[in-house]
Each structure stands twice: as C-alpha cells, then as structure tokens.
Amino acid sequence: MSTVFDIGALITQEPGIHGGRPIIAETGVTVQRIVVWYKLGLMPEEIAERIGHLSLAQVYAALAYYHANREAVESEIAAEDAEHEKLAREHYLTEPAQ
C-alpha cells in the first residue's frame, strides 16, 4: 500500500517562524522563496533540485498556495523588496563619517 499525503498539511504558518509567512511544513522554506525562483524562470523540478531536501510535491504545494493566494503573496514580496531597497540605499548611499 502506498503512502497518501494530505496536501493541505504541506504548507503551514506559525507566528514565530519567518514572521508568520507561509512555509513548506517542517522545512522553514518560505512559499515566497519558491515563488521568487519560479518567477525567475526556474521550473519546479529545478527548484526541488536546488533545495535538495524538498520533494517535487512540496514545491508544487508552495506554487499551488501562491496561485490560490496570489495577491497576499505578491504583496509580501513587494513589501520585502521595498524594505531591501530602502536598506540598500541607506547602507550604500550614505557617506562614511569623517
């Protein structure tokens, strides 16, 4: 008999892990991370290869979560990008104290 997985249990959210962002259960890998790589053109199989401890099913679960919650995930990605740009500007564009 083969093992049957509840795909609903593949994505979790916990306030103390990655700020409550959705993650692939028991891995700490955020859905956001998978989505960013996917949007860069990586195929799900390539993502699973790059993050060797993830199964293809876990990557597809993250992508399914993204497609079901696109607006929320895109908003999180945009907020993180804006924060990254702000910090980069502050760090790289400030002149050293003399």
ABEGO torsion letter per residue (X at the ends): XBBBBBAAAABBBBAABGGGBBBBBGAGBBAAAAAAAAAAGBBAAAAAAABAABBAAAAAAAAAAAAAAAAAAAAAAAAAAAAAAAAAAAAAABBBBX
